[in-house]
Amino acid sequence: MSEPTAHHHDDEDTGAYRGPADVTVGAAHATVDIQLSGHFDPILGRHVWRGRLRGLAAALPAGTPLGSGTDVTITVTTDDGELTATARITEVDLWGSHMVDGTSTPPYRTISDDASDD
């Protein structure tokens, strides 16, 4: 298994994160490599995001429910502290990664977050 990569912003227009994160499903907890990205949706009036959790099934105890619709909590540790968000598993991709859709503010800084610092 490869080492998790350090976090970075991939897209200056939308914000993104790739790197290690703590993922909690029910009472089970693991640290896995994730890749998340999103954008501000003016129709919904909020930031929408989606991502991939790599190696989640192998990192959690056997029998942990990971089906479509399962809620997960994702915590990313940054230089600014911890950012936590809730997402829902939508599917498993061809490589066995769990795909998630964000249901709250994303666990990474967005461009609007950066603008508010000015």
MDAnalysis code that builds the backbone (N, CA, C; Angstrom):
import MDAnalysis as mda
import numpy as np

u = mda.Universe.empty(354, n_residues=118, atom_resindex=np.repeat(np.arange(118), 3), trajectory=True)
u.add_TopologyAttr("name", ["N", "CA", "C"] * 118)
u.add_TopologyAttr("resid", np.arange(1, 119))
u.add_TopologyAttr("resname", ["MET", "SER", "GLU", "PRO", "THR", "ALA", "HIS", "HIS", "HIS", "ASP", "ASP", "GLU", "ASP", "THR", "GLY", "ALA", "TYR", "ARG", "GLY", "PRO", "ALA", "ASP", "VAL", "THR", "VAL", "GLY", "ALA", "ALA", "HIS", "ALA", "THR", "VAL", "ASP", "ILE", "GLN", "LEU", "SER", "GLY", "HIS", "PHE", "ASP", "PRO", "ILE", "LEU", "GLY", "ARG", "HIS", "VAL", "TRP", "ARG", "GLY", "ARG", "LEU", "ARG", "GLY", "LEU", "ALA", "ALA", "ALA", "LEU", "PRO", "ALA", "GLY", "THR", "PRO", "LEU", "GLY", "SER", "GLY", "THR", "ASP", "VAL", "THR", "ILE", "THR", "VAL", "THR", "THR", "ASP", "ASP", "GLY", "GLU", "LEU", "THR", "ALA", "THR", "ALA", "ARG", "ILE", "THR", "GLU", "VAL", "ASP", "LEU", "TRP", "GLY", "SER", "HIS", "MET", "VAL", "ASP", "GLY", "THR", "SER", "THR", "PRO", "PRO", "TYR", "ARG", "THR", "ILE", "SER", "ASP", "ASP", "ALA", "SER", "ASP", "ASP"])
u.atoms.positions = np.array([
    [0.852, -1.179, 0.000],
    [0.000, 0.000, 0.000],
    [0.888, 1.229, 0.000],
    [0.553, 2.205, -0.791],
    [1.361, 3.418, -0.868],
    [1.090, 4.324, 0.316],
    [2.058, 5.172, 0.598],
    [1.913, 6.146, 1.672],
    [0.896, 7.206, 1.269],
    [0.041, 7.664, 2.186],
    [-0.879, 8.757, 1.856],
    [-0.093, 9.988, 1.450],
    [-0.642, 10.741, 0.517],
    [0.023, 11.943, 0.042],
    [-0.376, 13.137, 0.890],
    [0.451, 14.150, 0.898],
    [0.132, 15.375, 1.630],
    [-1.003, 16.098, 0.921],
    [-1.764, 16.897, 1.665],
    [-2.904, 17.583, 1.063],
    [-2.441, 18.761, 0.217],
    [-3.265, 19.074, -0.760],
    [-3.020, 20.250, -1.576],
    [-4.302, 20.617, -2.306],
    [-4.382, 21.884, -2.721],
    [-5.516, 22.328, -3.519],
    [-5.214, 22.025, -4.968],
    [-6.087, 21.251, -5.614],
    [-5.873, 20.856, -7.003],
    [-6.387, 21.878, -7.990],
    [-7.454, 22.572, -7.658],
    [-8.116, 23.449, -8.617],
    [-8.387, 24.787, -7.954],
    [-7.767, 25.820, -8.447],
    [-7.910, 27.143, -7.838],
    [-9.332, 27.690, -7.905],
    [-10.167, 27.196, -8.830],
    [-11.532, 27.706, -8.954],
    [-12.520, 27.016, -8.021],
    [-12.245, 25.789, -7.637],
    [-13.238, 25.040, -6.882],
    [-12.758, 24.566, -5.532],
    [-11.476, 24.338, -5.369],
    [-10.958, 23.742, -4.161],
    [-11.033, 22.227, -4.271],
    [-10.076, 21.582, -3.696],
    [-10.020, 20.124, -3.730],
    [-9.057, 19.653, -2.663],
    [-9.073, 18.357, -2.388],
    [-8.168, 17.773, -1.408],
    [-7.813, 16.368, -1.841],
    [-6.562, 16.019, -1.690],
    [-6.116, 14.653, -1.863],
    [-5.087, 14.375, -0.787],
    [-5.307, 13.282, -0.060],
    [-4.370, 12.929, 0.993],
    [-5.038, 12.075, 2.049],
    [-4.408, 11.944, 3.204],
    [-4.959, 11.115, 4.270],
    [-6.128, 11.795, 4.975],
    [-7.038, 10.976, 5.459],
    [-8.170, 11.479, 6.239],
    [-8.640, 10.393, 7.189],
    [-9.179, 10.805, 8.304],
    [-9.812, 9.875, 9.235],
    [-11.254, 9.719, 8.797],
    [-11.695, 8.473, 8.639],
    [-13.062, 8.192, 8.208],
    [-13.736, 7.338, 9.280],
    [-14.927, 7.773, 9.679],
    [-15.702, 7.053, 10.682],
    [-17.009, 6.583, 10.064],
    [-17.305, 5.298, 10.276],
    [-18.563, 4.701, 9.826],
    [-19.163, 4.020, 11.053],
    [-20.248, 4.589, 11.586],
    [-20.803, 4.058, 12.831],
    [-19.759, 4.178, 13.928],
    [-19.414, 3.036, 14.568],
    [-18.393, 3.035, 15.614],
    [-17.009, 2.707, 15.072],
    [-16.914, 2.334, 13.790],
    [-15.639, 1.962, 13.182],
    [-14.899, 3.196, 12.676],
    [-13.572, 3.130, 12.738],
    [-12.739, 4.284, 12.384],
    [-11.478, 3.792, 11.678],
    [-11.041, 4.525, 10.630],
    [-9.799, 4.187, 9.923],
    [-9.234, 5.435, 9.272],
    [-7.938, 5.408, 8.980],
    [-7.289, 6.464, 8.212],
    [-7.014, 5.909, 6.824],
    [-7.532, 6.593, 5.797],
    [-7.374, 6.147, 4.411],
    [-6.999, 7.328, 3.528],
    [-6.563, 7.024, 2.308],
    [-6.263, 8.053, 1.316],
    [-7.574, 8.442, 0.633],
    [-7.818, 9.739, 0.496],
    [-9.048, 10.209, -0.138],
    [-8.731, 11.216, -1.227],
    [-9.685, 11.408, -2.097],
    [-9.600, 12.444, -3.131],
    [-10.978, 13.075, -3.222],
    [-11.055, 14.385, -2.967],
    [-12.318, 15.108, -2.966],
    [-12.217, 16.350, -3.830],
    [-13.303, 16.717, -4.468],
    [-13.359, 17.995, -5.170],
    [-14.807, 18.452, -5.247],
    [-14.981, 19.730, -5.504],
    [-16.334, 20.261, -5.581],
    [-16.346, 21.647, -6.173],
    [-17.542, 22.246, -6.148],
    [-17.714, 23.586, -6.691],
    [-18.936, 24.228, -6.049],
    [-19.002, 25.541, -6.143],
    [-20.175, 26.253, -5.653],
    [-21.270, 26.129, -6.706],
    [-22.439, 25.669, -6.295],
    [-23.586, 25.544, -7.197],
    [-24.517, 26.717, -6.918],
    [-24.628, 27.670, -7.842],
    [-25.457, 28.855, -7.587],
    [-26.949, 28.543, -7.496],
    [-27.389, 27.478, -8.125],
    [-28.812, 27.113, -8.042],
    [-29.143, 26.580, -6.654],
    [-28.266, 25.719, -6.114],
    [-28.476, 25.190, -4.767],
    [-28.072, 26.201, -3.693],
    [-27.183, 27.138, -4.079],
    [-26.726, 28.136, -3.124],
    [-25.734, 27.594, -2.113],
    [-25.013, 26.520, -2.479],
    [-24.029, 25.951, -1.564],
    [-22.947, 25.221, -2.350],
    [-21.882, 24.884, -1.668],
    [-20.778, 24.129, -2.246],
    [-21.195, 22.654, -2.303],
    [-21.078, 22.035, -3.453],
    [-21.356, 20.595, -3.584],
    [-20.037, 19.893, -3.866],
    [-19.853, 18.711, -3.290],
    [-18.589, 18.013, -3.449],
    [-18.807, 16.508, -3.535],
    [-17.814, 15.846, -4.104],
    [-17.858, 14.413, -4.338],
    [-16.436, 13.890, -4.191],
    [-16.309, 12.608, -3.911],
    [-14.958, 12.089, -3.781],
    [-14.866, 10.581, -3.729],
    [-13.633, 10.146, -3.520],
    [-13.284, 8.724, -3.524],
    [-12.513, 8.414, -2.243],
    [-12.909, 7.327, -1.573],
    [-12.220, 6.852, -0.373],
    [-11.519, 5.554, -0.761],
    [-10.199, 5.571, -0.809],
    [-9.438, 4.401, -1.250],
    [-9.135, 3.467, -0.087],
    [-9.376, 2.175, -0.292],
    [-9.015, 1.167, 0.695],
    [-9.859, 1.169, 1.948],
    [-11.051, 1.718, 1.884],
    [-11.888, 1.838, 3.085],
    [-12.296, 0.478, 3.631],
    [-12.766, -0.417, 2.779],
    [-13.236, -1.731, 3.249],
    [-12.117, -2.505, 3.931],
    [-10.916, -2.437, 3.382],
    [-9.781, -3.169, 3.960],
    [-9.324, -2.558, 5.281],
    [-9.528, -1.259, 5.455],
    [-9.056, -0.571, 6.655],
    [-10.013, -0.690, 7.836],
    [-11.285, -0.980, 7.566],
    [-12.291, -1.078, 8.629],
    [-12.494, -2.529, 9.039],
    [-13.026, -2.759, 10.236],
    [-13.297, -4.132, 10.667],
    [-14.277, -4.837, 9.723],
    [-14.088, -6.129, 9.565],
    [-14.991, -6.923, 8.725],
    [-16.422, -6.761, 9.227],
    [-17.350, -6.679, 8.298],
    [-18.753, -6.542, 8.657],
    [-19.235, -5.115, 8.813],
    [-18.335, -4.130, 8.697],
    [-18.760, -2.734, 8.775],
    [-19.645, -2.440, 7.570],
    [-20.853, -1.907, 7.786],
    [-21.747, -1.632, 6.651],
    [-21.200, -0.510, 5.769],
    [-21.030, -0.815, 4.482],
    [-20.475, 0.164, 3.549],
    [-21.295, 0.246, 2.270],
    [-22.570, -0.056, 2.355],
    [-23.429, -0.025, 1.183],
    [-23.848, 1.384, 0.802],
    [-24.439, 1.481, -0.367],
    [-24.952, 2.756, -0.858],
    [-25.920, 3.350, 0.162],
    [-25.757, 4.633, 0.445],
    [-26.609, 5.319, 1.411],
    [-26.024, 5.388, 2.809],
    [-24.903, 4.703, 3.049],
    [-24.267, 4.722, 4.368],
    [-23.603, 6.073, 4.601],
    [-23.855, 6.680, 5.749],
    [-23.226, 7.944, 6.115],
    [-21.827, 7.706, 6.663],
    [-20.889, 8.563, 6.283],
    [-19.522, 8.523, 6.793],
    [-19.138, 9.914, 7.261],
    [-18.263, 9.978, 8.240],
    [-17.721, 11.243, 8.704],
    [-16.256, 11.275, 8.305],
    [-15.856, 12.360, 7.643],
    [-14.499, 12.513, 7.137],
    [-13.844, 13.674, 7.873],
    [-12.661, 13.425, 8.452],
    [-11.918, 14.472, 9.140],
    [-10.544, 14.605, 8.507],
    [-10.247, 15.811, 8.051],
    [-8.963, 16.123, 7.434],
    [-8.217, 17.058, 8.380],
    [-6.960, 16.739, 8.657],
    [-6.133, 17.599, 9.494],
    [-5.276, 18.476, 8.593],
    [-5.398, 19.793, 8.774],
    [-4.645, 20.755, 7.970],
    [-3.798, 21.614, 8.900],
    [-3.042, 22.519, 8.312],
    [-2.258, 23.463, 9.102],
    [-3.156, 24.348, 9.957],
    [-4.419, 24.517, 9.527],
    [-5.380, 25.352, 10.247],
    [-6.180, 24.582, 11.282],
    [-5.938, 23.293, 11.440],
    [-6.684, 22.470, 12.381],
    [-7.451, 21.374, 11.663],
    [-8.421, 20.800, 12.337],
    [-9.218, 19.724, 11.759],
    [-10.474, 20.264, 11.100],
    [-10.789, 19.723, 9.921],
    [-12.026, 20.045, 9.212],
    [-12.802, 18.746, 9.074],
    [-14.052, 18.745, 9.528],
    [-14.872, 17.541, 9.529],
    [-16.124, 17.748, 8.698],
    [-16.518, 16.708, 7.963],
    [-17.709, 16.779, 7.114],
    [-18.405, 15.433, 7.088],
    [-19.666, 15.477, 6.681],
    [-20.460, 14.268, 6.522],
    [-20.679, 14.017, 5.036],
    [-20.595, 12.754, 4.652],
    [-20.839, 12.359, 3.268],
    [-21.638, 11.065, 3.280],
    [-22.137, 10.709, 2.122],
    [-22.916, 9.484, 1.969],
    [-22.288, 8.651, 0.859],
    [-22.084, 7.352, 1.126],
    [-21.556, 6.451, 0.108],
    [-22.605, 6.303, -0.990],
    [-22.153, 6.461, -2.237],
    [-23.077, 6.346, -3.372],
    [-22.853, 5.082, -4.175],
    [-21.611, 4.611, -4.225],
    [-21.293, 3.422, -5.024],
    [-19.873, 2.982, -4.735],
    [-19.506, 1.813, -5.269],
    [-18.134, 1.334, -5.247],
    [-17.669, 1.317, -6.698],
    [-16.503, 1.950, -6.961],
    [-16.028, 2.012, -8.344],
    [-15.338, 0.699, -8.750],
    [-14.888, 0.624, -9.979],
    [-14.271, -0.596, -10.513],
    [-13.009, -1.006, -9.763],
    [-12.370, -0.090, -9.069],
    [-11.140, -0.376, -8.341],
    [-11.393, -0.638, -6.863],
    [-12.653, -0.702, -6.454],
    [-12.993, -1.000, -5.067],
    [-13.012, 0.201, -4.141],
    [-12.843, 1.395, -4.694],
    [-12.920, 2.599, -3.865],
    [-14.380, 2.977, -3.647],
    [-14.671, 3.515, -2.482],
    [-16.028, 3.962, -2.176],
    [-16.187, 5.418, -2.601],
    [-17.173, 5.678, -3.444],
    [-17.477, 7.019, -3.910],
    [-18.473, 7.646, -2.938],
    [-18.272, 8.917, -2.628],
    [-19.149, 9.613, -1.683],
    [-19.606, 10.941, -2.256],
    [-20.786, 11.367, -1.830],
    [-21.304, 12.704, -2.121],
    [-21.381, 13.452, -0.802],
    [-20.901, 14.702, -0.809],
    [-20.925, 15.511, 0.399],
    [-22.327, 15.947, 0.757],
    [-22.638, 15.898, 2.036],
    [-23.946, 16.337, 2.520],
    [-23.809, 17.507, 3.488],
    [-22.590, 18.035, 3.610],
    [-22.334, 19.176, 4.481],
    [-21.202, 19.991, 3.875],
    [-20.752, 21.017, 4.572],
    [-19.592, 21.789, 4.138],
    [-18.424, 20.820, 3.980],
    [-17.616, 20.954, 2.910],
    [-16.538, 19.985, 2.685],
    [-15.432, 20.064, 3.735],
    [-14.666, 18.974, 3.888],
    [-13.574, 18.960, 4.870],
    [-12.262, 19.497, 4.297],
    [-12.361, 20.477, 3.432],
    [-11.191, 21.156, 2.890],
    [-11.578, 22.611, 2.675],
    [-10.583, 23.479, 2.607],
    [-10.858, 24.907, 2.403],
    [-11.326, 25.135, 0.984],
    [-12.367, 25.938, 0.834],
    [-12.882, 26.290, -0.482],
    [-12.405, 27.701, -0.829],
    [-12.569, 28.083, -2.066],
    [-12.156, 29.414, -2.497],
    [-12.895, 30.484, -1.712],
    [-14.175, 30.286, -1.404],
    [-14.918, 31.275, -0.617],
    [-14.357, 31.370, 0.794],
    [-13.833, 30.241, 1.341],
    [-13.164, 30.291, 2.643],
    [-11.920, 31.158, 2.556],
    [-11.142, 30.979, 1.478],
    [-9.920, 31.744, 1.294],
    [-10.221, 33.234, 1.144],
    [-11.300, 33.569, 0.445],
    [-11.669, 34.979, 0.211],
    [-12.070, 35.653, 1.523],
    [-12.671, 34.899, 2.438],
    [-13.117, 35.485, 3.696],
    [-11.957, 35.808, 4.628],
    [-10.756, 35.258, 4.319],
    [-9.576, 35.533, 5.136],
    [-8.985, 36.902, 4.831],
    [-9.338, 37.484, 3.690],
    [-8.750, 38.764, 3.273],
    [-9.270, 39.922, 4.065],
])
